[in-house]
């Protein structure tokens, strides 16, 4: 490894990386809490703000969409101005967005402030991977990413438990207020524990690319979401076709840009393309599972949103235990085996979900969720470690942002497709009502709805198999890649002072 590498043989970064990892986990835990807690609160938000059913979905999709669009750009900001500084800025914006969401007074306010939250979430999640890559040498990153996954799993569980208690006994507004004190503590701890050092990279933002991709994805998502609540018409067709044209224009423009939103030169590296595509298809296949299961449990099985979500807690808990173990395994044997095995386990869980009926024991849902959680814990740490091992340190921020972008594109469309698939066997308005927890179904209608969910799960199995194929065929190499020269030295992160 070259002399200017931040990870020379036998030389660690200053400070204590474990403390830095703990700090980063706090922010990830907050974003995970906010993901699951909002799903539980959707019925109360709908009633409290008098939202239309077709608008409720944008409380979730708006948040995910802005993270998708900003991930690579704010990762680039981390390379330019300091990863820790951008992470701290994300915490502050996330706190402000949370407080404003709690004060929302109508549809425009809640969706707009959720988008602001998404800006903060993008700054945190896009720089998290880069900060960990700075703090740990290549042979320890898998384990570090595994522990980072624990933060997400614990946050998801806390979101379910706290969300149920808050919505049931207090007010939906407190699901956002709770982020404020936690976030303030996180800002103070981060300021005391993590520091940026070194020469910063000079980069430019790709506002044109971001605008084209944003408009294109919005058009497609708007059309898919509208199809879940109404029939195909000229307006929906126009949004769909316009979105596809803009995404195609984005792909063309990116090849001409000096500093593109998606650094296509990274895709030429043997490991990068399959790693990013595995993340995209995993998100597309698996993110819908949470919502399909909640719809199944709330609709045909008649459970409350809290009871439905509590059945999924064991999957998150067991997954959090296996995360560090899977990450450590990826450090020893490489990322291909644990990542691909994790995707295979998730595919098995999806097949299991495809057997659900109105009379299936609820223990089947719990056990299949546990298998799914173990699979996810095998995939995420190994996949992240594979990407950071394949790129140079001065583009850690860009690479981390690209990974989040590809994964989130899959997640956003997974969410929309899940709603669309669920509305095939029952009326679209009823499908939405089941999703937000305001309606239940029985008898032949419940059986028809469950049969429709089977189709969605089988499609997800096929997509997950595609993700596993990309994961299994990538080429990786041990050790860090060759480092840049002094003029492009990455800015390392240190812990404490």
C-alpha positions, 0 to 999 in steps of 0.5 A, a space after each residue: 500500500 502506498 506511503 500516503 495511504 491512511 491505512 498503512 500496514 500496522 498503522 491505525 487512524 488516531 483515536 478510537 474507531 469504536 467510539 466513532 462507529 457508535 456516534 454514526 450508529 446514533 444517526 442511523 438509528 434515528 433515520 430507522 426509527 423515523 421509517 417504521 414509526 411513520 408507517 404506524 402513524 399513517 392512519 392518525 396522520 390521515 385523520 388528524 390532517 384530513 388527508 386524502 388516501 392518495 396523498 398519504 403515500 407521499 408522506 413515505 414516498 416523498 421522504 424516500 425520493 429526496 434521499 434517492 435524489 440527493 444521496 450522490 450529491 451530498 456524498 460529493 459534498 462530504 468529499 468537498 467540505 468534510 464528511 463529518 461536517 456534512 453528517 452534522 449538518 444532516 443531523 441539524 436539518 433532520 431535527 428541524 424537519 422533525 420539529 416542523 413535521 410535528 407542527 404540520 397543519 395540512 397536506 402540503 405542510 406534512 409532505 413538504 417537511 417530510 422532504 426537508 427531513 429527507 434532506 437531512 437523512 440524505 446527508 447522514 446516510 450518504 456520508 455514513 459509509 464513507 466515515 466508516 471507511 475512513 475509520 476502519 482499515 479494509 480488513 475490518 470494514 465488514 464487521 464495522 458495517 455489520 455493527 452499523 446494521 445493528 443501529 438500523 435494526 434497533 431503530 426499526 424495532 424502537 420505531 415499531 414499539 414507540 410508534 405504537 405507544 405514542 400513537 395509541 396513548 399520546 398523539 401522532 405529532 410526538 413521533 416527530 417531536 421525539 427526534 428533537 432531544 435525541 438529535 440534539 444529543 447526537 449533534 453534541 456527541 458527534 461534535 465532541 467525538 468526530 473530526 475531519 482532517 486532511 486535504 479536501 477534494 475539489 468537486 462540482 455538483 451536478 444540478 442538471 443531472 439531479 433535476 432531470 433524474 428528480 423530475 423523471 422519477 417523480 413523473 413515473 412514481 406519480 403515475 404508478 401511485 395514481 394507478 393504485 387509486 384510479 384508472 389509466 387516463 391521458 394525464 397518468 399516461 403523460 406523466 409516465 411517458 414524460 418520466 421515462 423520457 426524462 430518465 433517458 435524457 438523464 442517462 444521456 446527459 450524464 455521459 457528457 458531464 465533467 462531474 456527473 451526478 452518477 460517476 459512471 467511470 466507477 462502473 468500469 471497476 469489476 466490483 462496482 457495477 454488480 455491487 450497485 445492481 445487487 443493491 438496487 434489485 435487493 431494494 426492489 424485491 425486499 422493501 415491498 415486503 414490509 408493506 405487503 405483510 402489514 397489508 396482509 395482517 391488517 386486512 385479511 387477518 384484522 390486526 391493528 397496525 401496532 399488533 401487525 408490526 409487533 409480529 415483525 419485531 423478531 426479524 429485526 432483533 435476530 437480524 441485529 444479532 447476525 449483522 456483526 457476525 456476517 460482517 466479520 465473516 465477510 472480512 475473512 472470506 470476502 463479501 461474495 459468499 455472505 452477501 449472496 447467501 443472505 440474498 438466497 435466504 431472503 428469497 426463501 423467506 419470500 417464497 414462504 410469504 407467498 404461501 400465506 393464506 387467511 388461515 395461516 398461523 401467525 407464527 409462520 409470519 414471524 419465522 419467515 421474517 426472522 429468516 428474512 432478517 438474517 438474510 438482510 444481515 448477511 447482505 448489507 455489511 458485505 455489500 457495503 464493504 465490497 464497494 468501499 474496498 473497490 474504490 479509492 479513498 478520495 471517492 468514498 463519499 461519492 461511492 457511498 452516495 451511489 450505493 444509497 441512490 441505487 438501493 433507494 431507487 429500488 425501495 421507492 419503486 418497490 413501495 409503489 409497485 406493492 400498492 399497485 399489486 395489492 389493488 389488482 384483486 380488490 378496489 383501489 380505494 380499499 387497497 389504500 385504506 387497508 395499507 393505512 390501517 383504516 379498513 379490514 376485509 373478510 370472506 371471499 374478498 380476503 381470499 382474493 386479496 391474499 391471492 393477489 399478494 401471492 403474485 407480488 411475492 413471487 415477482 419479488 422472488 424473481 427480482 431477488 434471484 436477479 440480485 443474487 446473480 449479480 452478487 455471485 458473479 462480481 469479482 473482488 480483491 483483497 486489500 485496498 485499491 491503489 491510493 491517489 497521489 498527494 494532490 487528491 488525498 482523501 480527507 480522513 476522519 479521526 475520533 476524539 481529540 
